[in-house]
Amino acid sequence: MTESEVRNFEIASDEDELSESNRQVWKLLGIKQGDSALFFPAPNALVPIMFAKFMNKRKVTFVDTNEISVSTLIKLAAQMKLSNVTVKLASPQGKFPVPDGMFDISFSDWGLSYFSSSRSGDAEILAKELVRAVKSGGRIGALEENGAPVMYPCPPEIMAIRSKIESTRAERLIMGRRVYGLYKANNLKKISLYGFSNFLTGERQEKMSAELKRRIAALESTKDILTALGVSAQEIERYASWLKSLIGNQSFLIQFNSILTVGEK
C-alpha cells in the first residue's frame, strides 16, 4: 500500500487550531456568497470537513481517487450532519466525475504532490482537471509543501541522514514552486503566490511528542523502502534515536513551509 492510499486516516483532534491555521489560507481563495467549491484531498481527513464548515452552507464537492478515503469522508460528513457536502470518486488516473465549468472555486490541499509522487505526469493532469471544473472567471487554488520541514537545532550528521531520506520525495518537496508553472501552462490569469510558515515548539509538549513519535513510527514502517534506496539501517536507527532524545526538549522546534498559489480562469 502506498502513502497516498493511507493518507486520510490520521484525524487531528484539535479542531479549533486546525481550522484557524487553515482559515488563513481559505480566506485568500476569495470565496463569495453563493460560491460552490470543489476540494481535492488533504493528508488529514479533518481538513476537508473543516473546509465544508468554513463554507457555511455553500455547496462543497470532495473528490478523491481512493475508495476508502471517499468512504471516510462520506461517513464524517454524515456524522457531522453537513448537508452542503457531496463526495465523488475520481478515476485512478485523476479524472474528476464532474462537468466542465461546474464550480466557482477549485482547491487542492496537497493533492498535487500526494497524487503525483510516483508518476511525473500526474501533476499536469490534475492541474488541467482543477481548471476544467471551474467556470470562466472562477478561482483555482493549490496549497503545497515548500521544502522539507526545518528542524532546529539539528547536528550536521543528522542533517546528512535527513537529506538522504528526504531525497526519496524530492518531487513532492518542490511542488509548491511548480504550481506557478502549471498555472501558466493552463493560461490562468492574476496568479498570486502566498508563503506560509507554521512552527511547532517544544513548549507544546503534547503535540511535539505526538509529531516526533509519528516520525519515528514512519521510519520503522518504511525501513525496507529506505534501505533499498540507499539509507543504511544504522543511519535509520541513529536518526530514530535522535528523534526519541528530543521528546521533552523545550528548546527544539520544527518549521513547516508551504505555498498557496491562486489563479483565475
C-alpha positions in Angstrom: 0.0 0.0 0.0 1.4 3.4 -1.0 1.5 6.5 1.2 -1.2 8.1 -1.0 -3.5 5.2 -0.2 -3.4 5.7 3.5 -3.1 9.5 3.7 -6.5 10.3 5.0 -6.8 8.2 8.2 -5.0 10.2 10.9 -7.6 12.7 12.0 -6.4 15.6 14.2 -8.3 16.1 17.4 -7.7 19.9 17.9 -10.4 21.2 15.5 -10.1 24.9 16.7 -6.4 25.0 16.0 -6.7 23.2 12.7 -9.5 25.4 11.4 -7.7 28.6 12.4 -4.4 27.7 10.6 -6.3 26.7 7.5 -8.7 29.6 7.7 -5.8 31.9 6.8 -5.3 30.0 3.6 -9.0 29.7 2.7 -9.7 33.4 3.0 -7.2 34.0 0.2 -9.5 32.0 -2.2 -11.8 35.0 -2.3 -15.0 33.0 -1.5 -18.2 34.9 -2.2 -21.8 34.5 -1.2 -23.3 31.7 -3.3 -20.0 30.2 -4.4 -19.6 26.5 -4.9 -16.3 24.7 -4.4 -14.5 21.5 -5.4 -11.9 20.2 -2.9 -9.2 17.8 -3.8 -7.6 15.7 -1.0 -5.6 16.7 2.0 -3.3 14.5 4.1 -5.7 14.8 7.0 -9.4 13.8 6.6 -10.5 16.5 9.0 -9.2 19.3 6.7 -11.9 19.0 4.0 -14.5 18.6 6.7 -13.4 21.8 8.4 -13.4 23.5 4.9 -17.1 22.4 4.5 -17.9 24.1 7.8 -15.9 27.2 6.7 -18.0 27.4 3.6 -21.1 27.9 5.9 -23.7 26.0 3.9 -22.2 26.9 0.5 -22.0 23.7 -1.7 -18.8 21.7 -1.5 -17.8 18.6 -3.5 -15.0 16.5 -2.3 -13.2 14.4 -5.0 -10.6 11.7 -4.2 -9.1 8.9 -6.2 -9.2 6.4 -3.3 -12.3 4.5 -2.4 -11.5 4.2 1.3 -10.8 7.9 1.6 -14.1 8.7 -0.2 -16.0 6.3 2.2 -14.3 8.0 5.2 -15.4 11.5 4.0 -18.9 10.3 3.4 -19.1 8.9 7.0 -17.6 12.0 8.6 -19.9 14.4 6.7 -22.9 12.3 7.7 -21.8 12.1 11.4 -21.4 15.9 11.4 -24.7 16.5 9.5 -23.1 18.5 6.8 -25.9 18.9 4.2 -23.7 21.0 1.9 -21.3 18.2 1.1 -21.1 15.8 -1.9 -18.4 13.2 -2.2 -17.3 11.7 -5.5 -14.7 9.1 -6.5 -12.3 10.2 -9.3 -10.7 7.7 -11.7 -7.3 6.2 -10.7 -5.9 8.5 -13.5 -7.2 11.6 -11.7 -10.2 12.4 -13.9 -12.9 14.1 -11.9 -16.5 12.9 -12.3 -17.9 16.5 -12.7 -19.0 18.5 -15.7 -16.9 21.3 -17.2 -17.3 24.7 -15.5 -19.4 23.5 -12.6 -17.7 25.3 -9.8 -16.8 28.8 -8.8 -13.7 27.6 -7.0 -11.5 24.5 -7.1 -9.0 23.9 -4.4 -6.3 21.3 -4.0 -4.8 20.8 -0.5 -1.5 19.0 -1.0 -3.4 16.9 -3.6 -1.0 17.5 -6.5 2.1 16.2 -4.7 0.3 13.2 -3.0 -1.2 12.0 -6.2 1.9 12.8 -8.4 4.6 11.3 -6.1 5.0 8.2 -8.3 4.2 9.4 -11.8 5.7 12.6 -13.1 2.9 13.5 -15.5 0.1 13.4 -12.9 0.5 17.0 -11.7 -0.2 18.2 -15.2 -3.3 16.0 -15.5 -4.6 17.2 -12.1 -4.0 20.9 -12.8 -6.0 20.6 -16.0 -8.8 18.9 -14.1 -8.8 21.6 -11.5 -9.1 24.3 -14.2 -11.6 22.3 -16.3 -14.0 22.1 -13.3 -14.2 25.8 -12.8 -16.4 28.4 -14.5 -14.8 31.2 -16.6 -13.7 33.8 -14.1 -13.5 31.3 -11.3 -10.5 30.8 -9.0 -8.2 27.8 -8.7 -6.1 27.4 -5.5 -3.4 24.9 -4.7 -1.6 24.6 -1.3 1.6 22.6 -1.5 4.7 21.9 0.6 7.7 24.2 0.1 10.7 22.1 1.1 11.3 19.7 3.9 10.4 20.8 7.4 13.2 22.6 9.2 14.4 21.1 12.5 16.4 23.2 14.9 18.8 22.6 16.4 19.9 19.7 14.2 23.5 18.3 14.2 25.3 18.1 10.8 25.4 14.3 10.9 21.6 14.1 11.4 21.1 16.7 8.7 23.1 14.5 6.3 20.8 11.5 7.1 17.7 13.6 6.7 18.9 14.8 3.3 19.2 11.2 2.1 15.7 10.3 3.5 14.1 13.4 2.1 15.6 12.8 -1.4 13.1 9.9 -1.7 10.3 12.5 -2.0 12.2 15.3 -3.8 9.5 15.9 -6.4 6.9 16.5 -3.7 9.1 18.9 -1.8 9.2 21.3 -4.8 5.6 21.0 -5.8 4.8 24.3 -4.1 7.2 26.0 -6.5 6.0 24.0 -9.5 2.4 25.1 -9.3 3.1 28.6 -10.8 4.4 27.0 -14.0 1.4 24.6 -14.1 -1.0 27.6 -13.8 0.9 29.4 -16.6 0.6 26.3 -18.8 -3.2 26.4 -18.3 -3.4 30.1 -19.2 -4.6 31.2 -15.8 -4.6 34.9 -15.0 -4.0 37.1 -12.0 -1.7 34.4 -10.4 -0.7 35.2 -6.8 1.6 33.2 -4.5 1.4 33.3 -0.7 4.0 31.7 1.6 3.2 30.2 5.0 5.3 29.0 7.9 3.9 27.1 10.8 6.0 26.4 13.9 5.8 23.6 16.4 7.9 24.3 19.5 9.0 22.2 22.5 6.8 24.2 24.8 3.8 22.5 23.2 4.9 19.2 24.7 1.9 17.0 23.8 1.8 18.0 20.1 5.6 17.9 19.7 5.7 14.5 21.3 3.0 13.2 19.0 4.8 14.6 16.0 8.1 13.1 16.9 6.5 9.7 17.7 4.8 9.8 14.3 8.1 10.4 12.6 9.7 7.6 14.5 6.9 5.2 13.5 7.2 6.3 9.9 10.9 5.4 9.9 10.1 2.0 11.2 7.3 1.4 8.7 9.3 2.5 5.7 12.6 0.9 6.8 12.7 -1.6 3.9 11.9 1.1 1.3 14.6 3.4 2.7 17.3 0.8 2.8 16.5 -0.2 -0.8 17.0 3.5 -1.7 20.5 3.6 0.0 19.8 4.7 3.5 21.6 2.2 5.8 19.9 0.5 8.8 22.5 2.2 11.0 21.5 5.6 9.7 17.8 4.9 10.2 18.4 3.8 13.8 20.6 6.8 14.5 18.0 9.2 13.2 15.2 7.4 15.2 17.3 7.6 18.4 17.9 11.3 17.9 14.2 11.9 17.4 13.5 10.0 20.6 16.0 12.1 22.5 14.1 15.3 21.6 10.9 14.2 23.3 10.5 16.7 26.2 13.2 19.1 24.9 11.7 22.5 25.1 14.4 24.2 23.0 13.6 22.2 19.9 11.4 23.4 17.1 10.1 22.3 13.7 9.2 24.7 10.9 6.7 23.7 8.2 6.7 25.7 5.0 4.0 25.8 2.2 3.0 27.9 -0.8 -0.6 28.8 -1.8 -1.0 29.6 -5.4 -4.3 31.2 -6.6 -5.2 31.9 -10.2 -8.2 33.0 -12.2 -9.6 31.1 -15.3 
